[in-house]
Amino acid sequence: MSGAELAERRRSGVLAHLSSLPGPAGNGDLGHHAYRFVDWLAEGGFTLWQMLPLGPTHDDLSPYQGLSVHAGEPCYIDLHPLAERGWLTPEELQPPETGDDPASGRAWRRERLRRAHQRLREQGDATTEAQIDAFRREHGHWLEDYALYAALREEQGQAPWWEWPAAVRDRDPAALADAATRLAEPIHRHTFEQYLFFTQWQVLRQHAAGRGVHLFGDVPIFVAHDSADTWAQRRYFRLDDKGHAAVVAGVPPDYFSAEGQRWGNPLYDWQRLQADGFAWWLERLGTQLSLFDFVRIDHFRGLSACWAIPAEAATARDGAWEAVPGHALLEAVEAHFGRVPLVAEDLGIITEEVEQLRDRFALPGMKVLHFAFDSDAANPYLPHHHHQHCVVYTGTHDNDTTLGWYAGLTQETTQRLHTYLGHPGEPMPWPLIRAALASVAGVAVIPLQDLLELGSEHRMNVPGVAEGNWRWRFEWEWLPDPLAGQLRALNELYGRV
C-alpha cells in the first residue's frame, strides 16, 4: 500500500509511543501490554497505531536523536520470554522499587539483558545461535557496525565517538580488527539484543495485522551526531577530519520557539549521497518499511531545503536555508521500492517548492487542528481546507494536549473556536476530536492523551526544552470500560470503520 492509498479509505488511528505503554521499570515494551493495546485499538474501530521512532536512545530519551537509524531500543524487549527460555529467573523479572524513573528502569532492563546473554552463552544453545547468525547475515549491512559501535561506546564510558582514541575514531582497519577480537562478547550481546527486538516486533506486527491494525512509524530526517551511522558512514555527513560538525540542523523561529530550534544534528553531504545513488537512504528506509506498514518522514521540508546553523552558534537564529536534492532522492526511493507508504510531515515554514515535492510523489501531508483557529478563514489547517489526501490530527507529540492547549487560548481564539465548531455542548477535548474524525481527510489520528482527556502535565514533549521529555506513560485504569465502544461508535458515525 502506498502513501496515496493510505488516505483513499477513511480510517483513524491513535498516536501513542511504545514507551508510553504500562508495564514495569521505566518504559513500555513489546510485552503483553502492547498486545492489549492493539486489541483495544481494534475494539475502538481504529486501524492505525502511530508511534515515534524506535531506535536506541541517548540518556535524554529522545527518539529523534537515536544511536542508530536501523537498530531497535533494547529496553523495549519483553523480558518474560527470556525467562521462559531459562535465561532469567522469575525473581529477576521483579522490577526495582524505584518508582517509574526511566534511568533506573533502563539500567535494570540492561542488566537483565546482560544476564540473559551470559546464560545463553553458558547453555551453548546451538539452535538460538544459528538463528542469531542468520539474523546477522540478513542485517549485516548495518548490524556489524552498530554492534561494534555499541561495544566500543561502552568500553569508552559512553563517550561520543569523536572523543575515542584516534585509531578507532577514524576506523583504522587494524584498530577495528583488534576491537572486534577484544570485544567479541559484548558485540555478540548487542547482536543478540537486536535479534530479540526484531523477532518480538514481527510477532507483534503479525498480531496487529490479524486485528486489522496497521503500524505507523516515524523516520527523523536527520541523524544524531553520536550514532553508529555517523561513525561508520562519515563520508555522508559534513564533518571535519576529527568528526566535528561544521554546520548543524534545526529550524528558524516558529510557532514552537521564538529562538528557533538548534537540534545539533550534523547535516548530510547530499552531493556524496547522490553520487552513491542514495544507497544509504535506501537501506535506511528499507529497514523501516520492514517494520512498519506506513512511515512518516519527520521534517519533510528538509528534503527541499534544510536550515544550516554554524556549529559555533548558540541559537538557530543564525542559520540559513540550503537546497536539498529531494526530487532526486524520492525518485531513487520510488525506483527501488515502487510507490512507498510515506506520509510527509509538512508543518512549519512550507514553501511552494515543498508542496511541489510532496505532491509530485503523491505523499499525504498533515493538518493539525491546534494550528487552525489563531487567524481567519484562510487558515490552511481549518477543516474546510482539508482534502481527502491528508492526515488530520488534533495535535502531535510536540503539541500540548488538547485540554492544555484549550486552557491557554486567548478569549478571542476561544470564541472563534466555539463559533466555528457550532458552540458545541460537549466539553473539550471531544469537540476537537469530533472535528478531526468528521474531517474529509482520509486519515484522522488522535493522541492517546486527548482520548483520555488529560491536561498539560501529560504532554510528551516540549520542543526546545532539554529536560523531562519523552517520559509520559498511561495506566489501564485511565481507560474506562465503555470508552472503546464509545470510540467505535464515533468512528462508525464518521465512516472510519
HELIX and SHEET records of a PDB file:
HELIX    1   1 GLY A    3  LEU A    6  1                                   4    
HELIX    2   2 LEU A   18  SER A   20  5                                   3    
HELIX    3   3 HIS A   32  GLU A   43  1                                  12    
HELIX    4   4 PRO A   74  TYR A   76  5                                   3    
HELIX    5   5 HIS A   80  GLU A   84  1                                   5    
HELIX    6   6 PRO A   90  LEU A   93  5                                   4    
HELIX    7   7 PRO A  102  GLN A  123  1                                  22    
HELIX    8   8 ALA A  126  GLU A  155  1                                  30    
HELIX    9   9 TRP A  161  GLU A  163  5                                   3    
HELIX   10  10 ALA A  166  ARG A  169  1                                   4    
HELIX   11  11 PRO A  173  ARG A  182  1                                  10    
HELIX   12  12 ALA A  184  GLY A  210  1                                  27    
HELIX   13  13 ALA A  228  ALA A  232  1                                   5    
HELIX   14  14 ARG A  234  TYR A  236  5                                   3    
HELIX   15  15 TRP A  270  ALA A  275  1                                   6    
HELIX   16  16 ALA A  279  LEU A  291  1                                  13    
HELIX   17  17 PHE A  300  LEU A  303  5                                   4    
HELIX   18  18 ALA A  316  ASP A  318  5                                   3    
HELIX   19  19 GLY A  326  PHE A  337  1                                  12    
HELIX   20  20 GLU A  352  ARG A  360  1                                   9    
HELIX   21  21 LEU A  369  PHE A  371  5                                   3    
HELIX   22  22 PRO A  383  HIS A  385  5                                   3    
HELIX   23  23 THR A  402  ALA A  407  1                                   6    
HELIX   24  24 GLN A  411  TYR A  420  1                                  10    
HELIX   25  25 TRP A  430  ALA A  438  1                                   9    
HELIX   26  26 LEU A  448  LEU A  451  1                                   4    
HELIX   27  27 SER A  456  HIS A  458  5                                   3    
HELIX   28  28 TRP A  476  TRP A  478  5                                   3    
HELIX   29  29 LEU A  483  LEU A  493  1                                  11    
SHEET    1   A 8 LEU A 342  ALA A 344  0                                        
SHEET    2   A 8 PHE A 294  ILE A 297  1                                        
SHEET    3   A 8 HIS A 214  VAL A 219  1                                        
SHEET    4   A 8 LEU A  48  GLN A  50  1                                        
SHEET    5   A 8 ARG A  11  LEU A  15  1                                        
SHEET    6   A 8 VAL A 443  PRO A 447  1                                        
SHEET    7   A 8 CYS A 390  TYR A 393  1                                        
SHEET    8   A 8 GLY A 365  VAL A 368  1                                        
SHEET    1   B 4 GLN A 261  PRO A 266  0                                        
SHEET    2   B 4 VAL A 247  VAL A 251 -1                                        
SHEET    3   B 4 ALA A 305  PRO A 310 -1                                        
SHEET    4   B 4 ALA A 320  ALA A 323 -1                                        
END                                                                             
